[in-house]
C-alpha cells in the first residue's frame, strides 16, 4: 500500500482547488443555525466554554440531548446541540466554515476524503485512548478513511453493514387488505394493487423530491439486482456502468409504481420529512426508507411504531439479497477551529461506550457499529430483524482509497456530475425523460470523464495513482474482500 503524509498531500490539494468542490456540494435550502455560539475569538458559555455539536439524525435528537446534559457537567462545558434536517446540513456546514464558525463536533457530509478535510482545516485530530478504540470491532479504524499517518481524525459509530433501499409497510393495513410481505418486484406491485383495489388507504409514498435519497435507494437496489459494484462503479473492472440491467430494473420499478397511480398525490415533490410524515400518520400502506425509519417515525407519531413492518430490500425475482459495502468512513469529526479539542475528544470517546452504543440502537437510526448490543436494546422487532439481516447479507467491498491512500488526491479533485442519478430517476419517473438507457449511458460517460480528468490532474502534481487503482479483478460477489 502506498502511504501519504499530510505535508506531501498539501501539494496535491490546494485550498483553491477545494473551493469549487465545496461550492458544488451545497443545496439551495438555508441552513438551520440553532443559535450556535461563534467559535472564533474563543468559546463562551459555561465555566469551560460552550461545546457546539451539530447532527442530522432525526431519530437521535432525544438521545443526543440527554447525552449532552449528562456529560457536559462532567467535562466542565456547556454542550449546545443543533439538529439540521439532512437536506440542509451540507450548506449549514459550508456557511459555518466560511465564517470560521465550524461546530466542535459534526458529521463530515461535504463529500471530500479525510486527507483533504485535514489539510483544508475542516477537522482536527481526535485523541482517543487505546482502551476506547479496542471496544470497536477489529478493522473499524482504517488509514485514509478515519485515520491519517496513524492518527485518528474520524470516529465511526455506525455499522457499515446496512442498506437503505428498504420497503416498509403498515402491518395493520396488510392484515385488513390481505397482502403478504413482498420479496420480488412483482410481489410489491401485486400488494400495491390490492391496496388500490381496496380503496381504503393510499398504496405508497416515497421522497421522490429528494435527489440524494433517490440515488441512495437505487444504488442499493441495483446492487441487489446484480450490479457488480456500487454507486455506478464496477468493482471488477473499475468502469462506470450506470446503464447496467440492475439499474434499469430498479428504476423501471419506480416508474411502474408511479405510472399505475400507486403513489400518493404530490409524491413527486416530497422531501424526506414530507414522505415520512405522511406515512407515519398511519393511512398509507407502503413507504421506501432506510433502517433509520423507526427512530424518525417515533419522533413523528409514536403510536405508529406497533404497526411498522419491513419487507427488506426487493430483488427482481425474490432472490436473496447480497450487498457489499466498504469500510466505514467517519461518522463524527472534531471541528478544525475548535477551541475545545480536548473536551470534544473526551465527549467523542463516550460514543464508544457500550451504554451509548446500546442507546444508539434504541434510537433505531442507523445500526450501531457494535451490532451485538442490538439484541439487548429497546427496539421494535422489525428493526432487530433488519440488523440481523445486515450482518448476514452485507460483505466488505474493495476500496481504492484503502489500497492506495494517494487516491484521496484524485477524490479531492473530482467535480460533481450534474445531472446526477437522482435527477435521472426523477426525470424518468416524472415523464420528462423517455429513453432511460441513453440517459444512464450519458451518466456513466460523465462520471468516467470526471474520474479520468481528476486522475490526470493529480498525476500532474506528482500523485502516484492510475485508473488501475479502481480495478479489483479478484473481487467475488458474496465474500469479504481482502487486500
C-alpha positions in Angstrom: 0.0 0.0 0.0 1.3 3.5 -0.9 1.3 5.8 2.1 0.9 9.5 2.1 1.9 12.0 4.7 -0.1 15.2 5.4 2.7 17.6 4.3 3.0 15.8 0.9 -0.7 15.8 0.5 -0.9 19.6 0.7 0.9 19.8 -2.7 -1.9 17.8 -4.3 -4.9 19.5 -2.7 -4.7 23.2 -2.5 -7.5 25.2 -0.8 -8.3 26.9 -4.1 -8.8 23.5 -5.7 -11.2 22.6 -2.9 -13.3 25.7 -3.3 -15.1 24.5 -6.5 -15.9 21.1 -5.0 -17.2 22.6 -1.8 -19.4 25.1 -3.6 -20.9 22.4 -5.8 -21.9 20.3 -2.8 -24.4 22.7 -1.4 -28.2 22.7 -1.7 -30.5 25.7 -2.1 -32.2 25.4 1.3 -30.9 27.8 4.0 -29.1 26.3 7.0 -30.6 25.8 10.4 -28.3 27.6 12.8 -30.0 26.8 16.1 -28.4 30.0 17.6 -25.0 28.4 17.8 -22.2 30.4 19.5 -19.3 31.5 17.4 -16.0 29.8 17.9 -13.7 32.4 16.5 -12.3 34.5 19.3 -12.7 31.7 21.9 -15.7 29.7 23.1 -18.1 31.1 25.5 -20.8 29.7 27.7 -20.3 27.7 31.0 -17.2 27.7 33.1 -15.3 25.7 30.5 -17.0 27.3 27.5 -19.7 26.1 25.1 -19.0 23.0 23.0 -21.1 23.1 19.8 -22.4 19.7 18.5 -24.3 19.5 15.2 -26.1 16.4 13.9 -28.7 15.5 11.3 -30.1 12.3 12.8 -33.8 12.9 13.3 -34.4 9.8 15.4 -31.5 10.5 17.8 -32.4 14.0 18.9 -33.6 12.9 22.4 -30.6 10.7 22.9 -28.1 13.4 22.0 -29.9 16.0 24.2 -29.7 13.6 27.1 -26.1 12.7 26.4 -25.2 16.4 26.3 -26.9 17.1 29.6 -25.1 14.1 31.2 -21.6 14.7 30.0 -21.5 18.5 29.8 -21.1 18.9 33.5 -18.5 16.1 33.7 -16.4 17.8 31.0 -16.9 21.2 32.5 -18.5 22.7 29.5 -22.0 23.6 28.2 -22.9 21.4 25.3 -25.1 23.1 22.7 -26.9 20.7 20.3 -28.1 21.8 16.8 -30.2 19.5 14.7 -30.2 20.2 10.9 -32.5 18.5 8.5 -30.4 16.2 6.2 -31.2 18.4 3.2 -29.9 21.5 5.0 -26.9 20.0 6.8 -24.3 20.4 4.0 -25.0 24.0 3.3 -25.0 24.7 7.1 -21.5 23.3 7.3 -20.3 25.2 4.3 -21.5 28.5 5.7 -20.1 27.8 9.1 -16.7 27.1 7.6 -16.8 30.3 5.5 -17.5 32.3 8.7 -14.9 30.4 10.8 -17.7 29.0 12.9 -17.5 25.3 12.4 -19.0 23.3 15.3 -16.7 21.4 17.6 -18.3 18.1 16.7 -20.1 17.3 13.4 -20.6 14.7 10.7 -18.5 15.5 7.5 -21.2 15.4 4.9 -19.5 17.6 2.4 -18.2 14.7 0.3 -14.4 15.2 0.5 -11.9 12.5 1.5 -10.4 12.6 5.0 -6.9 13.8 4.0 -8.4 16.7 2.1 -10.5 17.7 5.1 -7.4 17.6 7.3 -5.3 19.8 5.0 -8.1 22.3 4.4 -8.5 22.8 8.1 -12.0 21.3 8.4 -11.1 18.7 11.0 -8.8 18.3 14.0 -7.1 15.2 15.3 -9.1 13.3 17.8 -7.3 12.0 20.9 -8.7 8.6 21.9 -7.4 6.1 24.4 -6.3 2.6 23.2 -8.9 1.1 25.6 -11.7 3.1 24.0 -10.6 2.2 20.4 -10.4 -1.5 21.4 -14.1 -1.5 22.2 -14.9 -1.5 18.5 -14.8 -4.4 16.1 -11.4 -5.1 14.5 -10.7 -3.1 11.4 -13.0 -0.2 12.4 -10.3 2.4 12.1 -8.8 2.5 8.5 -6.0 4.6 7.1 -7.4 7.2 4.7 -11.0 6.8 5.9 -10.8 7.5 9.7 -7.0 7.7 10.2 -4.1 9.6 8.6 -0.5 8.8 9.4 -1.7 6.6 12.2 -3.6 9.4 13.9 -7.4 9.3 14.4 -9.3 12.1 12.6 -12.7 10.4 12.3 -14.9 8.3 14.6 -17.1 5.6 13.2 -20.1 4.9 15.4 -22.5 3.3 13.0 -22.2 -0.1 11.2 -21.1 -0.3 7.6 -23.4 -3.3 7.3 -26.6 -1.7 6.1 -28.5 -0.7 3.0 -31.3 1.9 2.6 -33.5 0.7 -0.3 -36.0 -0.8 2.1 -39.7 -1.4 1.8 -41.5 -0.5 5.0 -45.3 -1.3 5.3 -48.1 -0.8 7.7 -48.9 -4.2 9.3 -52.4 -3.2 10.3 -53.2 -2.3 6.7 -51.6 -5.5 5.4 -53.9 -7.5 7.7 -57.0 -5.6 6.7 -56.3 -5.7 3.0 -54.8 -9.1 3.0 -51.3 -9.0 1.4 -48.1 -10.8 2.4 -44.7 -9.1 2.8 -43.4 -8.7 -0.7 -40.0 -10.1 -1.8 -39.9 -9.5 -5.5 -40.8 -6.6 -7.7 -44.0 -8.4 -8.9 -44.9 -9.1 -5.3 -44.7 -5.4 -4.4 -46.8 -4.4 -7.4 -49.4 -7.0 -6.5 -49.6 -5.8 -2.9 -49.9 -2.2 -4.1 -52.7 -3.2 -6.5 -54.5 -4.9 -3.6 -54.4 -1.7 -1.6 -55.5 0.4 -4.5 -58.4 -2.0 -5.3 -59.5 -2.0 -1.7 -59.7 1.8 -1.8 -59.5 2.5 1.9 -55.8 3.5 2.0 -53.2 5.2 -0.2 -50.9 2.5 -1.6 -47.5 4.2 -1.3 -45.3 7.3 -0.8 -41.6 8.0 -1.1 -39.3 11.0 -1.1 -39.2 11.4 -4.9 -38.3 15.1 -4.5 -35.1 14.2 -2.6 -32.4 13.7 -5.2 -29.9 12.3 -2.8 -32.3 9.8 -1.2 -33.4 8.5 -4.6 -29.8 8.0 -5.6 -29.1 6.1 -2.4 -32.1 3.8 -2.8 -31.5 2.9 -6.4 -27.7 2.4 -5.8 -28.7 -0.2 -3.2 -31.4 -1.8 -5.2 -29.3 -2.0 -8.4 -26.6 -3.9 -6.4 -29.2 -6.3 -5.0 -30.4 -6.8 -8.6 -26.9 -7.9 -9.7 -24.8 -4.8 -10.4 -21.3 -5.9 -9.6 -20.2 -2.7 -7.9 -21.6 0.4 -6.1 -22.6 3.9 -7.0 -22.3 3.1 -10.6 -18.7 1.9 -10.4 -17.9 -1.8 -11.1 -15.6 -3.4 -8.5 -14.0 -5.8 -11.0 -13.2 -3.5 -14.0 -13.2 -0.1 -12.3 -15.6 1.2 -15.1 -18.8 3.2 -14.6 -21.9 1.3 -15.8 -25.0 3.1 -14.6 -26.7 1.6 -17.7 -26.3 -2.0 -16.2 -29.5 -4.0 -16.2 -29.6 -3.9 -12.4 -30.0 -0.1 -12.5 -32.5 -0.3 -15.3 -34.7 -2.8 -13.5 -34.7 -0.9 -10.2 -35.6 2.5 -11.8 -38.3 0.8 -14.0 -39.9 -0.5 -10.9 -40.3 3.1 -9.5 -41.6 4.2 -12.9 -44.2 1.4 -13.0 -45.3 2.2 -9.4 -45.9 5.8 -10.5 -47.5 5.0 -13.9 -50.0 2.7 -12.2 -51.1 5.5 -9.9 -50.0 3.9 -6.7 -48.2 7.0 -5.3 -49.8 9.5 -3.0 -50.6 12.7 -4.9 -47.7 15.1 -4.5 -45.1 12.4 -4.0 -43.0 13.7 -6.9 -42.1 16.8 -4.9 -41.9 15.2 -1.5 -38.7 15.7 0.6 -37.8 13.1 3.3 -39.9 14.8 6.1 -42.9 15.1 3.8 -43.0 11.4 2.7 -42.1 10.0 6.1 -44.5 12.3 8.0 -47.4 11.3 5.8 -46.6 7.6 6.1 -46.2 7.9 9.9 -49.8 9.2 10.1 -50.9 5.6 9.5 -53.1 5.8 6.4 -50.6 4.7 3.7 -49.6 1.1 3.1 -46.0 1.3 1.9 -43.0 3.7 2.2 -39.4 3.5 0.9 -36.9 4.4 3.7 -33.7 3.3 5.4 -33.2 1.4 8.6 -33.4 4.7 10.5 -37.2 4.9 9.7 -38.4 3.6 13.2 -36.5 6.2 15.1 -37.7 9.0 12.9 -41.3 7.7 12.9 -41.3 7.5 16.7 -40.4 11.2 16.8 -43.3 12.0 14.5 -46.0 9.6 15.7 -45.0 7.0 18.4 -48.5 5.4 18.0 -47.4 4.2 14.6 -44.5 2.0 15.9 -46.6 -1.1 16.7 -47.8 -1.1 13.1 -44.4 -0.8 11.5 -43.2 -3.8 9.5 -40.4 -4.1 7.0 -40.2 -6.4 4.0 -36.5 -5.7 3.4 -35.0 -4.9 0.1 -36.7 -6.1 -3.0 -34.9 -8.1 -5.7 -36.3 -8.6 -9.2 -37.4 -12.2 -8.7 -37.2 -12.5 -4.9 -33.6 -13.7 -4.8 -31.7 -13.5 -1.5 -30.1 -10.0 -1.0 -26.4 -9.8 -1.5 -24.9 -6.4 -0.6 -21.4 -5.1 -0.5 -20.1 -2.0 1.4 -16.7 -0.6 2.1 -15.1 0.1 5.5 -17.0 2.9 7.4 -16.0 6.5 6.9 -16.1 9.0 9.8 -19.5 9.5 11.4 -18.1 12.2 13.6 -15.2 14.6 13.4 -13.7 17.3 15.6 -14.0 20.8 14.0 -10.7 22.2 12.8 -11.3 25.6 14.5 -12.4 24.1 17.8 -11.1 25.8 21.0 -12.3 22.8 23.0 -10.5 19.9 21.2 -9.6 18.1 24.5 -13.2 18.2 25.8 -14.6 17.3 22.3 -12.3 14.3 22.1 -13.4 13.2 25.5 -17.1 13.5 24.5 -16.4 11.6 21.3 -14.8 8.8 23.3 -18.0 8.3 25.3 -19.7 7.3 21.9 -17.6 4.1 22.1 -19.1 3.1 25.4 -21.5 0.2 25.5 -24.2 2.3 27.1 -24.1 4.8 24.2 -24.0 2.0 21.6 -27.0 0.4 23.3 -28.8 3.7 23.5 -27.9 4.3 19.8 -29.5 1.0 19.0 -32.6 2.0 21.0 -32.7 5.2 18.9 -33.4 2.9 15.9 -31.4 5.1 13.5 -28.6 3.6 11.5 -27.4 0.4 13.2 -24.6 0.9 15.8 -21.1 -0.3 14.9 -21.5 -2.6 17.9 -24.3 -4.6 16.3 -24.1 -7.2 19.2 -25.8 -4.7 21.5 -29.0 -4.6 19.4 -30.3 -7.9 20.8 -30.5 -6.4 24.3 -31.6 -2.9 23.3 -35.2 -1.5 23.4 -36.0 -1.8 19.7 -39.0 -3.0 17.8 -38.8 -6.4 16.3 -38.6 -5.3 12.6 -35.5 -3.2 13.5 -33.8 -6.1 15.3 -34.6 -8.4 12.3 -33.1 -5.8 9.9 -29.8 -5.7 11.8 -29.6 -9.5 11.7 -30.2 -9.4 8.0 -27.5 -6.8 7.5 -25.0 -8.9 9.4 -25.7 -11.9 7.2 -26.1 -10.2 3.8 -23.6 -7.3 3.7 -20.0 -8.1 2.7 -16.8 -5.9 2.8 -16.1 -4.2 -0.5 -12.8 -3.3 -2.0 -11.9 0.4 -1.9 -9.3 2.2 -4.0 -8.5 4.6 -1.2 -7.7 1.8 1.2 -5.4 0.1 -1.2 -3.7 3.4 -2.2 -4.1 6.4 0.1 -3.0 8.7 -2.8 -6.4 8.1 -4.3 -7.5 10.8 -1.9 -5.7 13.4 -4.2 -7.9 12.3 -7.0 -11.1 12.3 -5.0 -10.4 15.8 -3.9 -10.2 17.0 -7.5 -13.3 15.2 -8.8 -16.0 17.5 -9.8 -19.6 16.5 -9.1 -21.5 15.3 -12.1 -24.7 17.1 -12.9 -27.4 16.0 -13.6 -26.8 13.1 -11.2 -28.5 9.7 -10.8 -31.2 11.1 -8.6 -32.1 13.7 -11.3 -32.3 11.0 -13.9 -34.6 8.9 -11.7 -36.9 11.9 -11.1 -37.0 12.9 -14.7 -37.8 9.4 -15.9 -40.5 8.7 -13.2 -42.0 12.1 -13.9 -42.1 11.6 -17.7 -39.5 14.3 -18.7 -37.0 11.6 -19.8 -38.2 9.0 -22.3 -35.0 7.0 -23.1 -33.7 5.8 -19.7 -30.9 3.7 -21.0 -29.5 6.6 -23.1 -29.5 8.9 -20.1 -27.8 6.3 -18.0 -25.1 5.8 -20.7 -24.5 9.6 -20.6 -24.3 9.4 -16.8 -21.7 6.6 -17.0 -19.6 8.6 -19.5 -19.8 11.8 -17.5 -18.6 10.0 -14.3 -15.8 8.2 -16.2 -14.6 11.5 -17.8 -14.7 13.3 -14.4 -12.6 10.5 -12.8 -10.1 10.4 -15.7 -9.7 14.2 -15.6 -9.1 14.1 -11.8 -6.5 11.4 -12.1 -4.7 13.4 -14.8 -4.7 16.5 -12.7 -3.5 14.6 -9.6 -0.7 12.8 -11.6 0.4 16.2 -13.0 1.0 17.3 -9.4 3.0 14.2 -8.5 0.4 11.7 -7.3 1.3 8.0 -7.8 -2.1 6.9 -8.9 -3.8 5.4 -12.0 -7.1 4.1 -13.2 -5.9 0.6 -12.3 -6.3 1.6 -8.6 -10.0 1.2 -9.1 -9.8 -2.3 -10.6 -10.3 -5.3 -8.4 -10.5 -8.3 -10.8 -10.2 -10.7 -8.0 -13.3 -9.4 -6.2 -16.1 -12.0 -5.8 -19.7 -11.2 -5.0 -20.9 -12.5 -1.6 -17.4 -12.6 0.0 -15.4 -10.1 2.2 -12.7 -8.6 0.1 -9.1 -8.8 1.5 -6.1 -6.9 0.0 
